[in-house]
Amino acid sequence: MQQGEGTMIDNMYEVMLRIAELQDRFGLRRHNVQTETPANSFEHGLNEMLNMENMNNGELRHPSEYTREDINRIADHFARHNNIPEALVRSMISAESSYNPMAVSPKGAMGLMQIMPVVAGEMGVDDPFSPTQNIEAGTGYFRRLLDRYNDDYTLALAAYNAGMGNVDRAGGVPNFRETKQYIDKVISTYLENSQK
């Protein structure tokens, strides 16, 4: 090996490590994919698309630069992945943040699906304002709630808004005005979107 080749390989290796680090940070790299099944192939295609979308003239895109179409594309992917109606996830995003990736509630909920810090930690979120990570975590968490409440969407939405403890103590939807309004808003928007 000539002098200079080692330096070039070392530089390439450092670049590859940095790319992998950025992909991990923005939830774009999947680990332990053994075979390229159609589902994995689809996921790989989405990751490639998101990787390109995250770049703007070589710079990482700021979450506020995502269009509603970008957000819907990500939402639809993770809705399908978690077996949740796409229109419902879009309705949740609308009700939670009005499609503002940088939204923060007075209680500390963050991003498009307004995930709380504890949920972000449980779901392995590095950047709660990343549309990809936020929607992946929000839909994954909602899927857990659906499983817990036997696919009862009303109870899962109530738990998403008010917390599982409040739903369990109430034995159903807690008597919180905010939670009842949230459920009504998500369901009415979902019904409107489903008929389009």
C-alpha positions in Angstrom: 0.0 0.0 0.0 1.4 3.4 -1.0 1.7 6.2 1.5 -1.5 8.2 1.2 -3.7 5.2 0.5 -3.9 4.4 4.2 -4.9 8.0 4.9 -7.6 7.9 2.2 -9.0 4.6 3.5 -9.0 6.0 7.1 -10.8 9.1 5.9 -13.4 7.0 4.0 -13.9 4.9 7.1 -14.4 8.0 9.3 -17.0 9.3 6.7 -18.8 6.0 6.8 -18.9 6.0 10.6 -20.3 9.5 10.6 -23.0 8.6 8.0 -24.0 5.6 10.2 -24.1 7.8 13.2 -26.4 10.3 11.5 -28.6 7.5 10.2 -28.9 6.1 13.7 -29.7 9.6 15.1 -32.5 10.2 12.7 -33.8 6.6 12.8 -32.9 5.9 9.2 -30.8 2.7 9.7 -32.3 -0.6 10.6 -30.2 -3.1 12.5 -30.0 -6.9 12.2 -31.8 -7.2 8.9 -31.0 -10.8 7.9 -32.8 -11.1 4.6 -34.3 -8.7 2.1 -38.0 -9.6 2.4 -40.5 -7.5 0.6 -41.4 -5.7 3.8 -37.7 -5.0 4.6 -37.2 -3.9 1.0 -40.1 -1.5 1.4 -38.6 -0.2 4.6 -35.2 0.1 3.0 -36.8 2.2 0.2 -38.4 4.5 2.7 -35.2 4.9 4.6 -33.4 5.8 1.4 -36.1 8.3 0.5 -36.0 9.9 4.0 -32.2 10.0 3.9 -32.4 12.0 0.7 -35.2 14.2 2.1 -33.2 14.9 5.2 -30.4 16.4 3.1 -30.7 19.8 1.6 -27.6 20.8 -0.4 -25.5 18.5 1.7 -26.9 19.8 5.0 -29.3 18.0 7.3 -32.9 19.3 7.0 -34.4 21.1 10.0 -37.6 19.4 11.1 -39.6 22.7 10.4 -38.7 22.3 6.7 -40.8 19.1 6.4 -43.9 19.7 4.3 -47.3 18.2 5.2 -46.8 15.8 2.4 -43.5 14.6 3.8 -45.1 14.2 7.2 -48.0 12.2 5.8 -45.7 9.9 3.9 -43.8 9.1 7.1 -47.1 8.8 9.0 -48.6 6.4 6.5 -45.5 4.2 6.5 -45.5 3.8 10.3 -49.3 3.4 10.4 -49.0 0.5 8.0 -46.1 -0.9 10.0 -48.1 -0.8 13.2 -51.4 -1.9 11.6 -53.1 1.4 12.4 -55.4 3.2 9.9 -53.3 5.8 8.1 -56.1 8.4 8.4 -56.2 7.9 12.1 -52.5 8.6 12.5 -52.9 11.7 10.4 -55.8 12.8 12.6 -53.7 12.3 15.7 -50.9 14.4 14.3 -53.4 17.1 13.4 -55.0 17.1 16.9 -51.7 16.8 18.7 -49.5 19.4 17.0 -51.4 20.8 14.0 -48.5 19.3 11.9 -45.9 21.4 13.7 -42.7 19.2 14.2 -41.4 21.7 16.8 -44.5 21.8 19.0 -44.0 21.6 22.8 -47.0 21.5 25.2 -47.1 23.1 28.6 -46.7 19.6 30.1 -43.6 18.9 28.0 -45.0 16.8 25.2 -42.9 17.1 22.1 -43.1 17.1 18.3 -45.7 16.0 15.8 -47.3 13.3 18.0 -46.6 15.1 21.3 -44.7 12.3 22.9 -43.8 12.8 26.6 -40.1 12.5 27.6 -40.7 9.2 29.4 -42.3 7.7 26.3 -39.4 9.1 24.2 -37.0 7.3 26.5 -39.0 4.0 26.4 -39.1 4.1 22.6 -35.4 4.9 22.1 -35.9 8.4 20.7 -32.8 10.4 20.4 -34.4 13.5 18.8 -38.1 13.9 19.6 -38.4 16.7 17.0 -37.3 14.5 14.2 -40.5 13.8 12.2 -39.3 10.2 11.5 -38.4 9.4 15.1 -41.4 11.1 16.6 -43.9 9.4 14.4 -42.2 6.0 14.7 -42.3 6.3 18.5 -45.9 7.8 18.6 -47.3 5.0 16.4 -45.4 2.3 18.2 -46.6 3.6 21.5 -50.2 3.8 20.2 -49.9 0.2 19.0 -49.0 -0.8 22.5 -52.0 0.9 23.8 -54.3 -0.8 21.3 -52.8 -4.1 22.3 -53.4 -3.3 26.0 -57.0 -2.3 25.4 -57.9 -5.1 22.9 -58.0 -2.8 19.9 -60.5 -0.4 21.5 -59.6 2.8 19.7 -61.5 5.0 22.1 -59.7 3.7 25.2 -56.3 3.7 23.4 -56.9 7.4 22.4 -57.9 8.2 26.0 -54.7 6.6 27.3 -52.6 8.3 24.7 -54.0 11.7 25.9 -54.6 11.1 29.6 -52.2 8.2 30.5 -52.9 4.6 31.1 -53.2 5.1 34.8 -56.1 7.5 34.5 -57.9 5.2 32.0 -57.3 2.1 34.3 -58.5 4.0 37.4 -61.6 5.3 35.6 -62.3 1.8 34.1 -62.8 3.6 30.8 -62.5 7.1 29.4 -61.7 9.4 32.4 -64.0 12.3 33.0 -61.5 14.9 31.7 -62.9 17.6 29.4 -59.5 17.8 27.5 -59.5 14.0 26.9 -63.1 13.8 25.7 -62.5 16.8 23.4 -59.3 15.1 22.1 -61.1 11.8 21.3 -64.0 13.7 19.6 -61.6 15.7 17.5 -59.4 12.8 16.4 -62.4 10.6 15.6 -64.3 13.3 13.7 -61.2 14.2 11.7 -60.5 10.5 11.0 -64.1 10.0 9.7 -63.8 13.1 7.5 -60.4 11.9 6.1 -61.6 8.4 5.6 -64.4 9.5 3.3 -62.0 11.4 1.0 
